[in-house]
Amino acid sequence: MQRRRFLRAAPIAAAATVGVIPPAKADAPYRVGASDVDRLERLHDQLIEDDDQLGGTDAVEQRAAALAQQALALQNGGTASARIRSRLYAIAAHFTDSAMWAAIDGRRLQAANGYLNQAVTLAALSADSPTIVRVWGHAGSLYRHLGRPTDATAASEAARASAIARRDPLYASLTYARLAVDQASTDSPTAVLRNLDNAQRSLSRVDERAGRPSWMRFYDQAELDLLACGASTTMGRWDEAEARAHSALARLQPSMPRNQALVTAYLALAQLHQGDAGHAVATARTVAPALAHGRTAHLLNDFTAHLVETAPTSSPAREWTTYRKEVLSAC
């Protein structure tokens, strides 16, 4: 298995680095400039688009990790101004974070944990507050999936305390929403709902004209609804989870099919827990088979377990079992 993964990933990693590092000159070290960082940032934008389309595949993870190493090679092998060095640390942090997020999304949690310390260190070295928010936010997600809710909440609180989250309502909304998700398994529903309300109020105050990094384009009302759906699912508030899932699906950007699959799986689970097995199975069958991996597959596994537990001989259960065997298992 590891050999097959390496053989798949090696060409991706090699292709990711083509044209990133300029050829070295014999007479002097390379002077790293803004155009070099701009080129890396464009590659990062493409990586995010691939993640939105495909989810956390091995290919996305390995490409991100390879590009992080190239950013660090520029950092260590060239001369640069203090501002360019800060940008290089930031983009290296983003690539490492993207590799971590792809592994989280793909439920490869041991691999994700391997990126964590470097992502946090690089973000701190960049001294860039938005980068720090992104890394701590994904660290919280990793800790939550690892079953470490206290650490997850602490990571989200670190993001909440950042300068940009205090200054910009969009970052404030994102950090409140992520904190609510992490609190859902440990704190009272009142605390979770209070932070979701804070996230909604902050989002309503966002100035769309303010300049922000391109990676923040993902955060909007649909993403807030998705995060709230996740929190409601953890708390077992199934009617709220269903309402948030419907709201997210109505607002999702067409460029984010991975999130559409994820929200649809949440919706099916919420419908099933409210006793509507037939409708739930019909919803689950609309998840794109090619995207039924990682977090989405994990939700569908929970869906299957609950369906078999509560209605093992029902027509919806037989229909779903056949569909999983003939369609999902073939992808």
PyMOL commands that set and color helices and strands:
alter all, ss='L'
color gray80, all
select helices_A, chain A and resi 2-17+34-54+58-77+82-105+109-126+129-145+149-160+163-167+169-183+189-204+214-218+221-235+238-251+257-273+277-284+289-291+294-310+315-326+328-330
alter helices_A, ss='H'
color red, helices_A
select strands_A, chain A and resi 30-31+78-79
alter strands_A, ss='S'
color yellow, strands_A
deselect
rebuild
show_as cartoon
